[in-house]
Amino acid sequence: MRVAIYTRTPNNEQNEGRQALETALRSRGIDIEPDWNPETHIDLMLSIGGDGTLLSAVHRIGRCGVPVMGVNFGHLGFLTTAGRDDINLLADSLIEGRYSIEKRSLLQVTTDDTVLYALNEVYLHRGDQGPLLHTQVEVDGFMVATYVADGLIVATPTGSTAYSLSCGGPILAPGSGSLVITPIAAHTLTLRPLVVSDNSSIRLSNTDDRMLCTLGVDSYVTTLRGHSTVLIGKADYCVSLVRLDQQNFYTAIRNKLMWGR
């Protein structure tokens, strides 16, 4: 087996963790690719950090199809599968094949001739000093509503436990084939989160051409003018996330969100 190790903004703790991980992997005969690029063959990408680092690793891999395993040196680490105390368990599991791979869908986001991809979510948000956004939402060509709110989130099942959840959105299971449209601090309480098929085509547009707003696509952030239109649909490729044996989406919910404790 050959793996690569990815860190985004390593600190001393993560550097120590990386050294310990490299030692554990090499002692079990696992090769480490020191300078990975999309043309380099590896069996697995190990991400050291939190969920943000794992998202960055996913975007770096792109369409290569290389599975990603997250080692949590951050905070919640909902997407990661092992913690800083699990390095030897992780190395043993890899060499013994005691892990599974989950396929996760992505969103393709098109605006102003730019195409981006999101594993977690796409969001629009008003500027710091700006008025509420009036975001018109269409699904498969049908008008849904104009959401008057601080902003709007379109989340995948993977992202349903992130920003959308903090704004009152539901948790979607990875295989549900769904997306959730969640308002951010809606002006009217009757504007609630809406679950739609992940095969839907979603169109977001602002009714005020003078408005400037923030567009976030996972960790990528830019500014849009009011007349810009955001088109959202399911991407034509998936991401592969690695789980150790006995771990799955529901154990992650129980452990990370402390359900039943």
C-alpha positions as CSV (number, residue, x, y, z in Angstrom):
1,M,0.0,0.0,0.0
2,R,1.1,3.5,-0.8
3,V,-0.3,6.6,0.8
4,A,0.2,10.4,0.9
5,I,-0.2,12.6,3.9
6,Y,-1.9,16.0,3.6
7,T,-1.8,18.9,6.1
8,R,-3.1,22.4,5.3
9,T,-1.6,24.8,7.9
10,P,0.3,22.5,10.2
11,N,1.1,23.5,13.8
12,N,3.5,21.8,16.2
13,E,0.9,19.3,17.4
14,Q,0.0,18.3,13.8
15,N,3.7,18.1,12.9
16,E,4.2,15.7,15.9
17,G,1.2,13.8,14.8
18,R,2.4,13.5,11.3
19,Q,5.8,12.2,12.5
20,A,4.1,9.6,14.7
21,L,1.8,8.6,11.8
22,E,4.7,8.2,9.4
23,T,6.6,6.1,11.9
24,A,3.6,3.8,12.5
25,L,2.9,3.4,8.7
26,R,6.5,2.7,7.8
27,S,6.9,0.1,10.6
28,R,4.0,-1.8,9.0
29,G,5.5,-1.7,5.5
30,I,3.2,1.1,4.1
31,D,5.0,3.4,1.7
32,I,4.6,7.1,1.9
33,E,4.5,9.3,-1.2
34,P,6.4,12.5,-0.3
35,D,5.3,14.7,-3.2
36,W,1.9,13.7,-4.4
37,N,0.3,15.1,-7.6
38,P,-2.7,13.9,-9.6
39,E,-0.5,11.8,-11.9
40,T,1.1,10.0,-8.9
41,H,-0.4,6.6,-7.9
42,I,-1.4,6.2,-4.3
43,D,-4.0,4.0,-2.6
44,L,-5.1,6.5,0.0
45,M,-4.8,10.2,1.1
46,L,-4.5,10.7,4.8
47,S,-5.6,14.2,6.0
48,I,-4.2,15.5,9.3
49,G,-6.3,18.3,10.8
50,G,-10.0,19.0,11.2
51,D,-12.9,18.9,8.8
52,G,-11.6,22.0,7.0
53,T,-8.3,20.2,6.2
54,L,-10.2,17.1,4.9
55,L,-12.3,19.4,2.6
56,S,-9.2,20.9,1.3
57,A,-7.7,17.5,0.6
58,V,-10.9,16.4,-1.2
59,H,-10.7,19.5,-3.5
60,R,-7.0,18.9,-4.2
61,I,-7.8,15.3,-5.3
62,G,-10.7,16.3,-7.5
63,R,-11.7,13.7,-10.0
64,C,-8.8,11.3,-9.3
65,G,-11.0,9.1,-7.1
66,V,-8.4,8.6,-4.4
67,P,-10.1,7.7,-1.1
68,V,-9.5,10.2,1.8
69,M,-9.2,9.3,5.4
70,G,-9.2,12.1,8.0
71,V,-7.2,12.1,11.2
72,N,-8.7,14.6,13.6
73,F,-6.3,17.2,15.1
74,G,-9.0,19.9,15.0
75,H,-12.2,20.4,17.0
76,L,-15.4,18.5,16.2
77,G,-14.0,16.5,13.3
78,F,-17.3,15.1,12.0
79,L,-15.8,13.9,8.7
80,T,-12.7,12.5,10.2
81,T,-12.5,8.8,11.1
82,A,-9.6,8.6,13.6
83,G,-8.3,10.8,16.4
84,R,-4.8,11.7,17.6
85,D,-4.8,8.7,19.9
86,D,-5.8,6.2,17.2
87,I,-2.6,6.3,15.1
88,N,-1.5,2.7,15.7
89,L,-5.1,1.5,15.3
90,L,-5.3,3.3,12.0
91,A,-2.1,1.9,10.7
92,D,-3.1,-1.7,11.7
93,S,-6.5,-1.3,10.1
94,L,-4.9,-0.1,6.8
95,I,-2.4,-2.9,6.5
96,E,-5.1,-5.5,7.5
97,G,-7.8,-4.0,5.3
98,R,-10.2,-3.4,8.2
99,Y,-11.9,-0.3,6.7
100,S,-14.7,0.6,4.4
101,I,-15.2,3.3,1.8
102,E,-18.3,5.6,1.7
103,K,-19.2,7.4,-1.5
104,R,-20.3,11.0,-1.0
105,S,-22.0,13.2,-3.6
106,L,-20.8,16.7,-4.5
107,L,-22.5,19.7,-5.9
108,Q,-21.6,21.4,-9.1
109,V,-21.9,25.2,-8.8
110,T,-22.0,27.4,-11.8
111,T,-22.0,31.2,-11.8
112,D,-20.6,33.8,-14.2
113,D,-18.9,31.1,-16.3
114,T,-17.1,29.8,-13.2
115,V,-17.6,26.1,-12.2
116,L,-16.9,25.1,-8.6
117,Y,-17.6,21.9,-6.6
118,A,-18.8,21.5,-3.0
119,L,-18.8,18.5,-0.7
120,N,-20.5,20.3,2.1
121,E,-22.6,23.3,1.0
122,V,-23.1,26.4,-1.1
123,Y,-24.3,29.5,0.6
124,L,-25.2,33.1,-0.1
125,H,-24.9,35.7,2.7
126,R,-25.6,39.4,2.9
127,G,-22.7,41.8,3.4
128,D,-21.7,42.9,6.9
129,Q,-23.6,46.2,6.5
130,G,-26.0,45.2,3.8
131,P,-29.8,44.7,4.1
132,L,-31.4,41.3,4.0
133,L,-31.1,39.2,0.9
134,H,-34.2,38.5,-1.2
135,T,-33.1,35.2,-2.8
136,Q,-35.4,33.7,-5.4
137,V,-35.2,29.9,-5.4
138,E,-36.3,27.7,-8.3
139,V,-36.1,23.9,-8.3
140,D,-36.3,22.2,-11.7
141,G,-37.7,25.3,-13.2
142,F,-40.5,25.7,-10.7
143,M,-40.6,28.8,-8.4
144,V,-40.3,27.8,-4.7
145,A,-40.2,31.2,-2.9
146,T,-38.2,34.3,-2.4
147,Y,-36.3,33.8,0.8
148,V,-35.9,37.1,2.8
149,A,-33.1,36.3,5.2
150,D,-29.5,36.9,6.1
151,G,-28.7,34.2,3.5
152,L,-29.4,30.7,2.2
153,I,-27.7,27.4,2.3
154,V,-27.9,24.5,-0.1
155,A,-26.3,21.5,1.6
156,T,-25.5,17.9,0.7
157,P,-26.0,15.1,3.2
158,T,-22.3,15.4,4.1
159,G,-22.8,19.2,4.7
160,S,-26.1,18.7,6.5
161,T,-24.2,18.3,9.8
162,A,-22.3,21.6,9.3
163,Y,-23.5,25.1,8.6
164,S,-27.0,24.0,7.7
165,L,-27.5,22.1,11.0
166,S,-26.5,25.2,12.9
167,C,-29.2,27.2,11.1
168,G,-31.9,24.6,12.0
169,G,-31.7,22.3,9.0
170,P,-32.3,18.5,9.3
171,I,-29.6,15.9,9.2
172,L,-29.6,13.9,6.0
173,A,-28.2,10.4,5.8
174,P,-25.4,10.0,3.2
175,G,-27.4,7.6,1.0
176,S,-30.7,9.6,1.2
177,G,-30.3,11.1,-2.3
178,S,-31.3,14.4,-1.0
179,L,-30.3,18.1,-0.6
180,V,-31.5,20.6,1.9
181,I,-32.2,24.3,1.3
182,T,-31.9,26.1,4.6
183,P,-32.5,29.8,5.2
184,I,-30.1,31.7,7.5
185,A,-32.1,33.8,10.0
186,A,-35.2,34.1,7.8
187,H,-37.3,37.2,8.2
188,T,-40.5,35.1,8.3
189,L,-40.8,32.0,10.5
190,T,-42.9,30.2,7.9
191,L,-39.8,30.0,5.6
192,R,-38.5,26.6,6.7
193,P,-35.8,24.2,5.4
194,L,-36.8,22.3,2.3
195,V,-35.5,18.8,1.4
196,V,-35.3,18.1,-2.4
197,S,-33.9,15.3,-4.6
198,D,-30.2,15.5,-5.3
199,N,-31.0,15.1,-8.9
200,S,-32.8,18.5,-8.8
201,S,-31.5,21.6,-10.6
202,I,-31.5,24.6,-8.3
203,R,-31.4,28.2,-9.4
204,L,-30.6,31.0,-6.9
205,S,-30.9,34.7,-7.9
206,N,-31.3,38.0,-6.1
207,T,-34.2,40.2,-6.8
208,D,-32.1,43.4,-6.2
209,D,-29.6,44.0,-9.0
210,R,-27.7,46.5,-6.8
211,M,-27.1,44.0,-4.0
212,L,-23.6,42.6,-3.2
213,C,-23.5,39.3,-1.4
214,T,-21.0,36.6,-0.4
215,L,-21.0,33.3,-2.2
216,G,-19.4,30.4,-0.3
217,V,-18.6,27.0,-1.9
218,D,-17.1,24.9,0.9
219,S,-14.1,26.9,2.0
220,Y,-14.0,29.1,-1.2
221,V,-15.5,32.5,-0.8
222,T,-16.1,35.3,-3.3
223,T,-18.4,38.3,-3.8
224,L,-21.4,38.3,-6.2
225,R,-23.3,41.2,-7.6
226,G,-27.1,41.1,-7.3
227,H,-27.8,40.2,-10.9
228,S,-25.6,37.1,-10.7
229,T,-27.3,33.7,-10.9
230,V,-26.1,30.6,-9.1
231,L,-27.0,27.2,-10.7
232,I,-26.6,24.1,-8.5
233,G,-26.8,20.5,-9.4
234,K,-25.2,17.1,-8.6
235,A,-21.7,16.7,-9.8
236,D,-20.8,13.9,-12.2
237,Y,-18.3,12.4,-9.8
238,C,-18.2,11.4,-6.1
239,V,-15.8,11.5,-3.2
240,S,-14.6,8.4,-1.4
241,L,-14.3,8.8,2.4
242,V,-12.6,6.0,4.4
243,R,-14.1,4.7,7.7
244,L,-12.4,2.3,10.0
245,D,-14.3,-0.9,10.9
246,Q,-17.2,-0.5,13.3
247,Q,-17.6,3.1,12.2
248,N,-20.4,4.6,10.1
249,F,-22.5,7.7,9.7
250,Y,-24.7,6.9,12.8
251,T,-21.7,6.2,15.1
252,A,-20.3,9.5,14.0
253,I,-23.6,11.2,15.0
254,R,-23.7,9.5,18.4
255,N,-20.0,10.3,19.1
256,K,-19.6,13.7,17.7
257,L,-23.1,15.1,18.6
258,M,-23.2,13.2,21.9
259,W,-26.6,11.7,21.2
260,G,-27.9,9.4,23.9
261,R,-25.4,10.6,26.5
